[in-house]
């Protein structure tokens, strides 16, 4: 069985949830994949009705200066395309590393998890079975 020695990493999926794009990162993100993700998110925002982007980094153990810059660049690009970006699921060690690197991630809001990120963007997640309406007073 012959496998190429340098296989290109798989692209990061960008999932549409209503008016929000969800990007879930796992493990290490290679430079080419990170740059492709930035392009893919921008294209998806431009071609859709997305008003928000949630980037779930709960599966990321380490964020270096390159990935920090890519995340900030995705947020800046999204903002120029009229979409807000929320970074969800940051581990304490990642937060400490970002502070130590001096990365402020301008333009990025943060949330503890994806559900809270969607709430920040105004897209509420149903808590259980319901009719989708609320009774008023």
C-alpha positions, -999 to +999 in steps of 0.1 A: +000+000+000+016+032-011+007+064+008+020+098-001+046+109+023+033+145+024-004+143+024-022+176+026-042+181+058-079+178+056-098+211+055-116+223+086-154+219+081-175+251+084-210+241+094-241+264+090-264+267+120-291+292+111-273+326+107-242+313+124-212+295+110-196+270+133-159+260+130-146+233+153-109+230+157-092+199+170-055+193+177-028+211+158-038+233+129-011+234+102-002+267+086-018+259+052-049+246+068-053+277+090-049+300+060-074+279+040-098+281+069-095+319+069-104+320+032-132+294+035-149+314+064-148+346+044-162+329+013-190+313+034-200+346+050-201+364+016-222+336+001-247+332+029-269+351+054-244+344+082-242+372+108-219+353+132-191+329+134-184+306+163-149+291+165-148+262+190-113+257+202-121+233+230-102+206+212-071+227+209-043+221+235-019+248+223-022+281+205+009+297+191+014+332+178+005+321+142-028+305+152-036+335+174-030+358+144-052+336+121-080+337+147-078+375+150-076+378+112-107+356+108-125+379+132-113+410+114-124+397+080-158+386+094-163+420+109-156+437+075-183+413+060-208+423+087-205+392+109-194+389+146-170+362+158-170+344+191-142+321+203-157+293+223-142+266+246-108+281+254-088+261+279-072+279+308-037+269+296-045+284+262-057+317+277-025+319+298-004+312+267-022+340+247-016+365+275+021+355+278+024+359+240+008+394+243-020+384+219-052+403+226-073+388+198-089+421+189-124+418+176-130+384+192-156+379+219-151+347+240-176+323+255-171+292+277-189+269+252-207+268+219-241+273+234-231+304+252-213+317+221-245+313+201-264+331+228-239+360+225-247+361+188-284+362+195-291+327+183-306+308+212-303+270+215-335+253+225-333+237+260-356+209+252-388+200+234-410+231+229-433+246+204-408+274+196-430+301+211-431+316+245-462+327+264-463+364+272-477+380+303 
